[in-house]
């Protein structure tokens, strides 16, 4: 099932299930407790990120070819950093380049996002996918200057700006994606395909990541996990880096999920 979150004609936040013909039928009940598909057909007035995260956990340097282009060794265990829930952005809404705490090196990163549907702790890799509510597209927008040079030796400052975690357009439930490590994933920048790879290149697969993050740690429902990006980031472009600029349009495309589109502007 493809789940959307949206404002209806009365500006009420709703969840809906996208049908084969493209229509949206409203979901009734708790999104985390097997909601039912009603007979009510909605026309969304505005599409929202498909989930409101309770926390955003991110895995860095998790694709083999991206590690190669970054001239870094493959990690021995998942590298964890976090984004604040303030970073959430909706489909179609702008990625804002910071101007107050200014950045001139803002980058894109297409990522598969995993949403946890029920609390889990100390789960095995064999059982980890049982706790997944669904999958969606994410853009781990990164201010590389703050991440690498100005962040005091850690990554979070460069990842933590408002609008730096677009999610969407839909949340696809696990029955439609039985293997999250067999999906094509890409970034299209102003019509040019700049990242184009597959989630099979992950160093640590989705089940391993969930198991690792749940070690002695409760992952609550609504936890969003970003699982890393493939090669082709703007920082590694030759002969010069390819930084985002006002007027750009970034599409994140993942097989079986769809396309997340966001324009780029300056922070007001």
TATA-V218012 format. One record per helix or strand of 2 or more residues. SS is the DSSP state (2 for helix, 1 for strand). FROM is the first residue (numbers start at 0). TO is the last residue. Records with the same first field share a line. If there is no record, write none. Layout:
SS=FROM-TO ; FROM-TO
This chain:
1=1-6 ; 12-17 ; 23-27 ; 35-41 ; 45-47 ; 54-59 ; 78-82 ; 87-88 ; 94-96 ; 105-106 ; 109-115 ; 131-139 ; 141-142 ; 164-171 ; 183-188 ; 191-197 ; 222-225 ; 248-253 ; 257-265
2=63-68 ; 84-86 ; 127-130 ; 143-148 ; 155-158 ; 173-175 ; 198-200 ; 205-212 ; 233-235
